Amino acid sequence: MLSRTTATASASLSVSSLTSTNPSRFLSHLSPNCSRFSGLKKLSYTFPNPLSNFVSVRWNRSKNTNYKAKRNNCDQSRMENFTTRALAVPLKNPGELIDSVETFIFDCDGVIWKGDKLIDGVPETLDMLRSKGKRLVFVTNNSTKSRKQYGKKFETLGLNVSEEEIFASSFAAAAYLKSINFPKDKKVYVIGEDGILKELELAGFEYLGGPEDGGKKIELKPGFLMEHDKDVGAVVVGFDRYFNYYKIQYGTLCIRENPGCLFIATNRDAVTHLTDAQEWAGGGSMVGAVSGSTQREPLVVGKPSTFMMDYLANKFGILKSQICMVGDRLDTDILFGQNGGCKTLLVLSGVTTLPMLQNPNNSIQPDFYTNKISDFLPLKAATV
């Protein structure tokens, strides 16, 4: 049996309702069963979320004027309920881990590939796990592609992965809007790329923005007033190589001036692997710009928010204790798995290095760590 010593001072969050104006601190950082928020005032426009264990947020036009005070209490309480985790150990017996779970969730960038280059040993490892009857799911915070587009990338790299096994943050944004019954007469302004647009279209939502706004410029002159669509009810921000000042201003106007407008981030990753040569500024840089101009925190639907984990568990009927999350980032992948109650395995083939993992200031400790996922293969146990 797999075991590890964990000293835990647990805290839970139980929020019966929140306004849609600024709920992200709850969604991207905290467990969905925390009693210290039970005193929040109930609001009239909230309804149960169809996805279990995810904080219910209903699209509405109201403002939460008491949120800042509640947030201050939250920060203090969160410090008081700090969780101490045992240090991660090297993966010495991969067979034991494989036998202990039925589903493996893999991050993509830094785990399966870097840029457009497949990491060594991936095809053989995935084939071995499938031969043992394991369910494989691939979850990525990269929102530039839709599920269908990611399916083609897997195919190009020689991997047999179906669209049903792929969950990108672009899909998560559309799925979240569907889960809260976002009004069909409202529009979504997109600061991001084609993947978000395709998923919104498949979900039946009207959108504007995206890559076509990448070439737009603002001619600043005396008395100039920039107009924006008053029917925009949500601004979705993801990684955007065509990011510009026009998009910042347009998104800012929608969030600040349209009553009840949601601010949704696909993810807040600091860096990403656009190529295998170096790290590049990630979607968090775009989200940070809009957060700075609006003085609002986004609702994050990608990792480490539990939204995608809850969605997957609900879709496949998976017990979370029977899932192992495999990723290369501590603050997204590993925290995502921990927030969802899963086993966690860190691979050192991407963002996180061994010195980063073992840094005394690092408080996020996976259950196990290894060099790369091919260490699952026989006679290739990690020597790290």
N, C-alpha and C positions, 0 to 999 in steps of 0.2 A: 504494500500500500504506500502511496505517496503521502508524506506528511512533512510538516515544517512547523516550528514553534512560532506562534504569532501572539503577541500581547496586544490586545485591542481594547481601546475605550471607545465603544461604538456610539454613534449618534444616528438618529433617523429623522426624516423630514416628512411631515404630512401637511400638504398645502391643499386645501379644498378648492381654492380658486385664486387666480392672479390676473391682473389685467395684462393685456397683450403688449403694453407699452414698454415694459422693461423687465422681462422675467429671466434673462439669461444666466444670472448668477446662480439661480436655483438649478437650471437645466444642465449647465456644463460643468459644475463643480461639486454638487451635493447629491447625496443619496435621496431617492424619492420618498422616504418615510421619516421625516424629521419632525418630532413633536414640538420642537421649539418654535415652529412657525404656525402652530395651531391657533394662535391668537390673531392672525391676520384677518382683517375685516372681509366678510364674504361680499362678493360683487354679483350683480344681478345678471350679467351676461356670460356666465360660465356654465359649461355642460360637461358631462363625463367624457373623457378622451377614450376612444375605442381601443387604444393600445394600452394594455395593462402596465402598471408600475411606472407610468410616465406622467410627469406633472401636467395637469390639465390647464391649457391656456386657450381661451376662446377669443376669436377675432371680435373686437368691439371698438367703440369710438370714445371710450372713457379714458381718463388720465388717472394714474395712481399717485396722488400727491403725498401719500405717506410712505412711499417705497424707500426713500433715502434713509429715513429714520429707522425703518425696519432692517435695512441692509446693514447699518452700523451695528445694530444688536446682533445680526447674523455673524458679522466678522468676529466680534468678541466671543460669541458662543462657539464658533468654529474653532478658535484657538483653544478654548477650554476643552473641546472634545477631540483633541489631536489623537490620531491613530498611530501607534508605534508598530512597525512591521519588521519581521526578521530579515536579515540580510539575504539577498539572493544567493543561490548555490549553483555551481556549474551542472549542466545536464550530463550526468554520468551514466544513467540508465534510460535511454530514450524509449526502449520497449515498454518500460513500466508506465511512462507517461502516455504513450500511444494506447495501451490497453485500458487506461483509467478513464478515457473520455470517448465520446462517440462523434463529436464534431470539432473540427479545427477551423477557426476563423483566421485567415491570413490577411495582413496588410499587403499592399502591392509594392509601392515604391520603397526600395531598400530591403525588401524581403524576397519578392519574386523577380523584380528587375530593378535596374538603375537606368533612368532615361529610357532608351530603347534597347538596352542590352540585358539579356537574360543572365541572372546570377547562376553560377556553376551548380549543377546537381539538382536544379529545381524539377525538371521533367521526371527524373527517376524517383524523386521523393514523393511527388504527387501521385505517381502511378502506384508506388508502394502503399501509400495510405489508402488509396481507393481499393486496392486489392484486399486490404484488411477490413473493408466495409465501412470506412470512415466517411462521414459527410464533410465536404470541403466547401467553404464559403470565402469569398474574397471581398474585403471591405476596404475602400480607399477614400481618403479625404479629398483627393484631387477631383475637382468638379468640372474640369475642362471637357470631359467626355460623358456621354450618356452610357447607360448599361449596354446598349447595342454597340456603341463605338468601342467600348472596352472589350466586348466580345471579339471584335475584329482584331484588336491589339493582341489579345491572348492567342488568337489563331495565327497571326503573323509571326509570333514568337514560337509557334509550334506546340502550343498548349491546348488541350481539348477541355475547354471550360464553357459551360452553357450560360446564357444570359440570366437564367434563374439563380445562378450561383454568385452573381456579381451585384454588389451594393455600393454605389458611389454616392458621395455627398450631394451630387446634383440630383440624384433620385430621392435622397432623403429630404431635400428641400420641398420637392413637389409632394412627396408622401406626407410630410408634416402639414402642409396646407390642406390636403384632403382630409387629414385626421381631425382638423378643427373646423371642417366645413367652411373654409374660406369662401366668402360670397362670390358667385360666378359673375356678378355685375361689377366686381372690383378687378383692378389690373395689378400686375406685378412688374416693378421696375427692376431690371437685372443689371448689376455690375458684375460681369463675369463673362464666360465664354459659351460656346455652342452647346455644351453638354446640359447646362441648366435650361436653356431655351427648349431643347428637344424634350426634356423630361416634363417641363411645364405644359408643353403642347400635348404630349401624350396624356397628361392628367386633366386636360380640358380647361386650362387657365389661360387667360389673355395676358400677354406680356408686351413690354417695350424695352428698349435699351439693348444691352448686349454688345457684340462686336461692332454693330453698325454705328454706335455712338463713339467708337474709338477715334474717328477722324474729325469729330465735331470740336469746334473751338469757340470760345467766348470772346467777343470783341468788347472789351471794357471801354466805355466812354461815359461821359457825364449823363446821369439820369437813366442809365440802362437798367432795365428790370427783366430778369430772366423768368419766363413763364414755365409752369409745370402742370402736368395733368392732375387735376383734383380727384380723379377716380382711382388713383394708385393707392391700394390698401396694404401693400407690402413691398419692401425693398429687400432683394436677396443679393448678398455680396459673396462672391467666391473669388478664386484665383483668376486674374485678368491681365493678360499681357498687353492689352490695349487700354489700360487704365489711364485716365486723364482728368484734368480739372473740371471739365464739363460734367463728367459722371459724378464726381464728388459733390458738385453744387446741385445737380439735379436730384440725386439721392437725398442730400441734406434737406432740400426744400420739401420733398415728399414726407420725410420722417418728421420734420419739425412743424410743418404746416397742415398736413392732412390728418384730421382727427382719427386717432386710433391706428395709424399706420404702423405695421410691424417692421422691425429691423431684424432680419434673419441672416445669419452667417453660415455658410456651408462648413467652415472650419476656421481655426485661428492658427494654423501651422506657421511657425516662424520661417522655415525654409522648406524647399522642395528639391527634387532631383530632376531638373529639366534635361540634364545630360549626366553622363557618368563621370565627367571631369571635375565637377565641383558642385557645391550647394548654391541654390539660387533663392532669392527672397520669395517667401511663400504667401499664401492667401491671407495670412494674418496681417501683412503690411497694408493690404487694401482695406480690410475690415478696420484696422486701426485708424486709418485716415478718416473714414466715415464716422467712427466712434468719436474721434477727436472733434469733428466739426459739429456733430449733433449733441455731444455730451450725453450720449446714450450707450448702454452696453447691449450687444446683440443677443438674440436667442440663437444658440449654436445647435445645429442639428447633426453635425458630424462628430467624430470622436474628439474628446472623451465623453460627450453627452451620451446618456443611456438610450436615446431615442432609437438609434439603429439596432442596438442590442435587443431592446424590447420588441421592435418590429420583427427581427429575425426569429426570436424565441416564439413569438406569436404565430408567425407564418409557418414555421416548420414544426412547431410543437416540441421545441427543444428544452430540456431542463438545463438551466444555466450552469449547474454544477457538473454537467456532462460536456462542457465546452472548454476548449483551450484557445486563448487568444494569443496569436503569434505576431509580434511586431518589432520594429526597430526603434521606436520612439517611446520614451518613458512617459512624457506628459500627454500623449494622445493614445497610443496603442495599449500600453500597459495600464494606464489609468482607466481606459475604456473597459478593459477586461475586469479590473478590480471593481469598478463601479457596478458592473453587471454581475458580480459574484462568480466569475469564471477563474479557472487556472490561467496562469500567464507565463509565457516564454518570450524572453528578449533575445533577438538575434543581433549580432554585432556586425552585420553586413551593410548597415545603412547609417543612420544619423548618430546613434549612440555608440560611444566607444567604452571600453572597459574602465579607463580612468574616470569617465563621466559617471558610470554606474557606481563606482566605488568611492566617488567623492563624498566626504563626510557631510556636505551640504545637501546631498541628494536624498530626499525623503521617499521617493517612489521606488520600491523594490519589487521586482517580479518574483515569481516562485522559482524560476530557473533562468539561466542564460546559456547561450552557446554561440558558436561562430556564425553558422548559417543553417538553413533548414535541411541541407543535405546531411547534417550530423544525425538526422533521424535514421539514415541508412545503416545497415549492419556493418560493424567494425569501423564506424566513423563517429563514435561518441566524442564529444568535444574535449579538447585538451587546452582549456583556456584558464 
